[in-house]
């Protein structure tokens, strides 16, 4: 296996662990609260804190930071790199703290405004959203450092501890769900857990605990790479200014992405109770394969692509992107079809939902799965531009995405309800992925060619999905729902695999 493949597989293992814990977390929440108004409030309260994290120290800063830090590591060594890291960390923490104070003050307006997070909620629900949002900002402040530490270690080609951090975050949240939130202790295998009875506030305390664990697990990595913290912001430093230059358009890009979640919940707050939660769960289900495969490959690619650019190795840059995109198409298209047709009984059992709620959740999930391949392609396409230290082209793509999402979403949510909002997400992100790949090919001497992978992926989707549907239909009444669902999806995957086997094998040669 290539080094890049090994890194991708390492990330995939820990991202799978993270998603497994995430699924457990959502199942526990679902069994404790169901698709309830209380859960709609909890999910809506996460939007703005998540936005701050994504803008200041999460996806925005990391994507702008890693290419520059990789360049400084190559030219100036660890001393120069850690000096840059310290200055950016100091700046990120101060900006996050200031932004958190402002958000805490104007939270009522953010929640209740007609263009805000939850204008369709009752005044009591809106008040609870404000309370939970302010609590969540504490976790955001911790993440302002943790997300940057993750980026710093990845730039040093260290992926183990950053890959473990999300799992620790989930463990903190599970502690909040199982111990802090319930009013009655959960019984597991004859053992009854203690219960603090804090309700949804207990889950927010779990978020804060998880954020602390997310940071703490990565501290040994800083010690290993001889991190030395230094004072100052270094705004006149060339490398700091280069990060900030990339960060400007990247901030606007992430703002566009995060505004989509706010628009989504704004529309869903006008629908029936449980709609926001159904979309949250459906998005989580779609994110399992997308994160384990698409995000893992994307994270592993960015430092490598940045090094190719620094060394002006154009052909290796193009070939690596092409192989990654072919792998993603070969895997994601059939996975989307198989899950959309076969996952229903598993979801209904796992979340302990009545038929109506299970149907609502599955239609939301199917709507998101339509865009699974598009989301995955975008993971690589956007990072290809950031590796070239081009943050403006992704901004064009995300702005187009946001406008398209608002226009299409306003129409489809009135016609299809929850499923219409999820389908809007898929249409917008897939269109953006096509746009980004088109723009990338215009910048390359030899364009990335993925046409054959698209055709084979579609054929695998049709065959794999068809087998899944056929097995479920034939086994109805003969085999219980969950075993029938698992069997149908396994046979569907087996039918699809030979068609995309060549693309799958590329994974070991990334």
N, C-alpha and C positions, 0 to 999 in steps of 0.2 A: 504494500500500500504506500501511496505517496504521503508526505508529511501533512499535506492539506487534507487528505482523506482521513488520516488518523485523528487530526484535530476535529474534523467535522463529526466523526463517529463518537469521539469523547464528548463533544458538546451535545450530540444527539442523545447519548445515554443519560446525561444529567438533565437535559431539557425534558426527556421522557419522564424521569423521576419527578421533576418539577410539575409537569403536566398531570402525572398520576396523583400527586398530592393535591394539585389544584382541583382535579375531578373529585377526589375524596372530599375536599373542602366544600365544593358546590353541592355534592350529594348530602353532606351533613347539614348544610344551610337549607337545602330544599326540603329535607325531612323535618327540620326544626321550624321553618317559617313558610314553606311552600311558595307558590306564586302569589304572594300577599302584598298588600299595600305597604306594609312595614319594610319588606325587601325592596320594593320600588324606591322607597325613600333612601335606604342604605346605598343602593347602587347609584342613584342620582347624586348623592352627596360625595361620591368619589371623583366626579368629573373634573372639577376645578383643581383639587390637589394633584390629580393625575396629570392635568395639563401643565401645572407648574413644574412637576418633576420631569416630564417629557421635554419641556422647553429648556430648562436651565441646566439640569445635570444628567438627564437621561439620554434619549435618542438624539436630541439636538446637539448637545455639547460633545457627546462621545463621537458622533459622526464627523464633527468638525475637528475634534481634538486628535483622534488616532492618526490620520495621515500626517499631520504636522509633527506629532510626537515621534512617529516612526522616522520621519526625515531627520529630526534632531538626534535621535538615537544613532542613526547611521553616520551622521557627520560629526557630532560632538560627544557622543558617549553618554553614559548614565548620569554623570554630574549635570550636564546641560539639560538632559531630559527631565530629571527630578526637580530642577529649579523651575522649569516651565510648568511642570505638574503642580508645584506648590502655588505658584502665582495664579494659575487658573482655578485651583481648588479654593483659594482665599476669595477670589472674585465670585465664584459660584455660590459659596456659602453666604456672603454678604447680600448678594442680589436676591437669593431665595428667601432670606430672612425678611428683607424689606418687602418683597412681594407678598409673603405670607401675612404680614401685618396688614397690608392694604386689603387683601382678600378677606381677612377676618372682619375688618371694619365694614366693608360694603357687601358682605355675604347676603343679607336680606334682599338687596336689590338684584344681585346676581341670580338668586333663586326665583323670585316672584315676577320679574320683568317678563313682558310678553315675548321678548326674544331671549329670555334667560333659560335656565335649566329645566324648571318644572312649573310653567305657568298654569298647567291644568290641575295641579295638586290643590287640596284643601289648605286653608291657612294653618291648620294644625300640622299637616304633613310638611308644609314649607318651613315652619318653625323648627321641626325636627331635622330637616335637611341642613338648615343653617348650623344647628348645634353639632351635628356629625361632621360637617365640612370643616368647622373650626378645629375639631379634635384631629381630623385627618392631616391637617397642616403640620402637626408635630412630626408625623412620619415622613412628610415631604421634606422637612428640614434635614432629617437624618439621611434621607436618600440623596440630598444635594451633595453629600460627600461620598456616599457609597457608590452611586452611579459613576462618579468620576474615578474612584479607585478601580472599579471594574474596567473602565476604558484604559487606564494606565497600565494595568497588568496585561490586558490583551495586546496593547502596543508592544509590550516586552515579550510577546509570543507565549505568555503564560495564560492558560485557559481553564485550568482545573478549579481553582478557588472561585473565580467569577462564575463558573458553571454550577458550582455547588450553592452559591448564594441564594438564587431564587427558591431552591428547595427549603432553605432555612426560613425564608420569608413566609412560605406557605405553612411551615410548622408553627410559626408564631401565630398565624391566623387561625389555624386549627385549634390551638390552645384557647384562643378567644372564643371560638364557636362551641367547643366541648366543655369548657370549664367556666369561662367568664359570662357567657351569654345565657345559658339555660337557667330556668327557675327550678327545674327538677333535674337531678343528676342522671346522666345517660348511663345505661347499663350495657356493658360490653363483656360477654363471656362470663356472666355471673358477678362481675366487678362493677359496682356503682361509683361513678366518678363524682367528685364534689361539684357543686353548682353555686355560682355567685349571684345568679338572677339579674344580671345587668342588661339583658336584652340586646338590642342592636348596638348600644353603647359598648357592650362587652366585646363585640366583634371589632369595633374600631380600636379598642385597647389592644386587641390581638394584632391588628395592622401595625400599631406602633412597636410592639414587641418584635414582630417579624422584621420591620425595618432595621431595628437595632441588630438583630442576628445577621441580617443581610450584610451589614457593614462589618461586624465583628469577625465573621469567618474569613474575610479577605485581608485582615490586618497582618497575618503571618506572611502573606505574599509581599507586602511592602517591605517587611524586614528582610526577606530573602533577597530581594533585588536592591538592598542597601538604600532604601528611601531615606532622605534627610529633608525634613520640612524647613522652609525658609519663609521669612516675613515678606510682606510687600505684595503689590499687585503687578508691578512691572509693565505698566501700560505703554511705556516707551520702548520695550523690548521688541525686536523684530519678530520673533516667534510668537509672542503673545498677540501682537497685532495681526499676525497672519491667521491665528486661531479665531480672533474676533472678526476678521474680514470674512472668513468662511461661516462664522456663526450667525452673522446677520441674516443672510438668506435662509440658512438652515432653521433658524428660529421661526421665520415666517412659514417655512415648509411644515414644521411640526405643529405650528399653530393651526394651519389648514387641516392637518390630519386630526388633531384633537377637537377642533370645532365640529368635525363630522360626528363625533360621539355626542357632543352637546346637541347638535341638530337632531340626531337619532332619538335621544331621550325627550327632547322637546316635542317631537311628533308623537312619540309613544305615550307621553303623559296625557295626550288627548284621547287615547284609546281605552279599552277596558282595563280594569285592575289586573295586574300581573303582566302587562305587556312589556314594560321595561325589563322586568326580570327574565321573561322569556327570551328577549333579545340578548340580554347579558349571558344567559346560559347557552343560547345558540351560537353566539360569537365564541364563547369558550370552547365549545365542541369543535367548531371549525379550526380554532387555533391550535388544537392538539397536533394534527399532522402538519399544519403550516409551520409551527414553531419547531417541532422535533426535526423536521427535514429542511424546510425553507430557511428558517432563521439560523439554524445551526450552520448550514452552508454559507449563508450570508455573513455571519459573524466571523467565521474562519477565513473567508475570502478577503475581507477588507484590509488587514495588515499585509497580506501577500500581494494583493493588487497594488497597494500603495508602494511596496518595494519595487514591483515591476515598473511603475511609473518613475520612481526615483532613479532607477537604473536604465530608463528608456528602453525597456524590453517590450516592444509593442506587440510582437507576435505572440509571446507568452501571455500577455495581458488578454488579448483577444481569444486565444485558444482556451484559456481557463474559464472565461465567461461562457463561451459556447458549450463547453462540457457541462458546466453547472446548470445552464438553462435546459439542456437536453435531459439531464437527470431529473430535474424538477417537473418538466412536462410529462416525462414517462411515468413518474410516480403519482403526481397529484391529480391528473385527469381521471384515471381509473379509481383512485381512492375516493374522490368526490362522488362519483356515481354509485359506488358500492355502499358507502356510508349513507347517502341520501335515501337509498332504497331498502337498506337492511337494518338500520340502527334503531328504528322505532321501538320494538319491544324492550331492548336494553335500556333505552332512555326512560321509558315508562316505569320499568321496575326499579332502576337506580334511584330515581327521584321520587318514587312512590306517589305518582300523580294519578288523578282520575283521568278517564279517557279524554275529556274535553281539554284539560290542561296539557296532557301529553301531546295531543294533536296540535295545539297552539305552539308548543315548544318545537315539535318536529318540523312544522312549516317554517318557523324562523330558522332552524338549523339548515334546512334544504336551501332556503334563500341564500344563506351565507356560503354554503358549499359550492354553489354555482361559481363563485369567485375564488375558490381555493387555489387554482393554478395561477390566476392573475396576481393574487397576493404574493405567492411564492416567487414568481418571476420578478416582481417588483423589489423583493429583498435583494436580489443580485443587481438588477438594473440600476437602482438608486446608488448602491455602494460603488458601482463602477464609475459613476460621476464623482463621488466624493473622493475616491482614490486618486482621481485626476485633479483634486482640489477645485472642482467645479461644483459650487453649491447653488448656482443660479438655475441650471436646467431642471434639477429636481423641484425647485420652487415653482417653475412654470407648470410642471406636471401636477403638483399637489393643488395649486390654485385652480387649475382646470378641473381637477377631481372634485373639489369642494363645490364649485359652481354647478357642475353636473349633478352632484349628489342632492343639492338643495332643490334644483328644478325637477329632477325625476322623482325625488322623495316626496315632494308635496303632492304630486299626481298619484303615485303608486300607493302611498299609505291610505289615501281615501278610497282606493279601489280594492286593494288586497289586505289592508290592515298591517299587522305585524309582518307577514310574509312579504308585503310590498316594501317595507323599510329594509329588510334583510336583502331582498333582491336588488334594491337600489345600491346598497353597499357593493355587491358583486359586480354590477354593471359599471359603476364608477371606477372601482379599483382595477378591473380588467382593462377598461379603456385606457386608464393611465399607464398600465404596464405596457400595452401596445405602443402608446405614444413614446414612452421612455426608450423602448428598444429601437424604435424608428429613429429617434434623435441620436441615440448612441451609435447606430450604424453609420450615420452621416459623419460622425467624427472619426471613424476608424477607416484605415486604408482598405482592409479586407473586412467586409461586414460579417456579423455573426449570423450563421445559418441554422435555423431551428425548424424549418418547414416540415421536414420528414418526421421529426419528433412530435409535432403537433398532430399530424395525421395518424401516427401510430397510437398516440395517447387517446385520441378520440375513439379509434377503433377498439382499444382496450377498455375504454369507459363503456362503450355500447355492449361489448361482450361480457365484461365483468358485471356490469349492472344488470344485464339481462339474466345472467345465471343466478345472481342474488335474488332477483324478483321471482324467478321461476321456482327456485328451491323453497322460498318462503310460501309461495302459493300452494305448492304441492304438499308441504309439510303441515299446513294449517289444520289443526284438529288432531294431528298425529303425534307431533312433537311439541312440548311446551314452548312458549314464546321466546324466552331468552336463549335456550339451546338452539332452537331453530334459527334465530337471528344470527348467532355466532357461526353456526354451520354454513348458512347461506353466504355470509360475507367471506368466510374462508374459501369456499368453493368459487365464489366470484373472483377473489384475488388470484386463485390458482388458474382460472381460465384466462385472466388478463395478463398474467406475468410473462408467458412466452412471447407475446406480441411486443412487449417493451423490454425484453431481456437485455438487448444490446445497450439500451439507454441506462438500465440499472447497473450494468457492469462498468459503465463509465465512472460510477461513484468511486471505485477503488483507484482510479487514475486521475483524479482531480488535480 
